[in-house]
Amino acid sequence: MTGFSNEDGDIGGGGSGYRPLVHGVGLCLALVICWLLLSGYFQLLLLSLGAISVVFCVWIAVRMDLIDHEGVPLHITWAALRYLPWLMWEIVKANIDVAKRVIDPSLPISPTLFDAPVSQKTDLGQALYANSITLTPGTVSVDLDTGVILVHALHEGAADGVLEGEMDRRVSAVEGQG
């Protein structure tokens, strides 16, 4: 890793709370957990190959200088874990709404494009908000500009749900602003 070192021993311009070793270990643990959950095998040979793969991936990330405050966002881990159940519930509710509109022809489908304000300050927060909108059935983030997301909604109720700002507030809390 290249860059400068400040008084806290941080390397590069990672900003407050950035510690390369901690972020590297965090990336390694995340990769190990993903590998174990996705493979489901616990044989010695496969565990060894998985460990080699994880070390190789972390080495590549270090060589490419990808381990930074936003590349390995450890600072939002606990807040994101609190946000995910709420997001999952919103996805379930939106799925039910979209399914009702598909099954019942009397329910209106009136596609609309609108601008939703963005209060997140970092690229990570803005991407999390845009992706959360897209993950919720009935809405899709079309474009992200400074301070605003262009959103396509299946009907005005979905547009109202985004414009109410609950998701924006919760994502800001994950980002550390709320």
N, C-alpha and C positions, 0 to 999 in steps of 0.2 A: 504494500500500500504506500502510496506517495502522498505528500501534502505536508502541511505544517502541523506543529504540535503546540497547543495552547497550554495555559497554566494547569488545567485539569488533566493533562496528558492525552487529550483527545487528538486524534490524528485526522487531518483533513478538515473540511468545512462542515462537518456533520452537525454542529450546533450543540445545544444543551442536551446532556444525557447520552451523547453518543460515545460508546466505548467499543472499539473494534473487536476486542476479545469476547466481550459479552454478546455482541451482535453475531459474531461468528459461531459461538457456542449455541446461541438461540436458533440460528439457521440450521445448524447440525441437528439439534434436537427436533426441530420441526420436520426435517427430512427423514429422520429415523422413525418418528411417529407415523408420518405418511406412508413410508415404506412398509412398516409393520401392519398398518391398517389395510393397505391395499393388497399386500401379498398374502397375509394370513398364514404364512409358512414359518415354522420355527425349527427347521433342520439346520445343522451346523454349516453345511456347505452354502445354503441359501442365505443364512444370516451373515456368513463371511462375505459373500458376494454383495449383499446389501450394504455392509459396512464399507467395503471398498468403493461402492458406488457413491455413498454419502460423502466419504472423504474426497473423492474425485470431484464431485459437484461443488463442495465447499472450496476446494482448491481453485477450481475454475472461477467461482464467484470472487474469490480474493484476487486472483490474477486480473480479472476484468474490472476490479474496483467497484463491485456491486453491493458490497456489504456496507450500508450506511443507514442513516436514521429512517429513511423512507423505504429503502430496499428490504430491510428486515425490521419492520415496525413493532418492536417489542413494547414501545411506550403505549400502544393502544390495545394490548392483548386482553387485559381484564375488562376494559370498557367494551371491546368488541364482543367478548363472551356474554356480556349483559345485553348487548344490542341484538345479537343473533336470535334469541327466542322471540323477541318482539317482531323482528323482520319475518321470521318463519310464520308467525301468526298472521301477519299482514298478507303474506303470500297465500296462505290457506284461504283467508277471507276473499281475496281478489280472485283466486281460482274458482271459488263457489259462485261469485258474481259473474264471471265470464261464462262459466258453464250454464248458469241460468239464462243468460242472454243468448247463448247458442241454441239452447233447447226451446225456449219460449219466444216465439216470433213477436209477441206483443211488447216485449221489453225493447226500448230504443237502443240502437247502435248508431251513434253519431260521431264518427271520428273527428278529432280536432287536434290542431297543433297550437301550443301555447308556450310562453316563456315562464319558467319557474325560477325565482330568485335563489341564488346560492350564497350561503353565509360562511362556508368553509374557507379558510385562509390558505391551506396547503393543497398541493396537487393530490396528495393521498386522500385527504378529506373530500375533495371534489370528485375524485374517481369513485370513492366509496358511495357517495350520494348518488351519482349518475348510475352506477351499477345496481344500487338498491332499487332505484326507480325501474330500471330495465328488468330486474328479477321479479318484480311485482306484476303479475299478469294484467293485461289491459293497458299498460303504459310502457313506453319505450323512450329512452333518452336518445335523441337524434343528433344533437350537437351540444358541445360544451364550450362556452366562451367565458370570458372573465365576468364573474358575477351573475351568470344566467345559463340555464340549461334549456334547450329547445326540446320539448316533450311531446310525443304523440300519445293521445289517449283514445281509448275505444269509445268512450262516452263522457258526457260532462261530469258525471258523478266521480269518475276516476280522476278527471282533471281537478275537481274540487278537493279530492283527497290529497293530491300532491300540493295544491296551493294553500291548504290549511297550514302546512309547515311543520307538522309533527315529525315527519321523517327527517327534515332538515335540522330540526332542533336535536333530535337523537344522534344524528351523525356528527353534529357539532360537539355534542357531549363526548362521543367516542374520540374525536380529534383532540379533545382537551379544552374546548372553549366554553362548554356548557356547565 
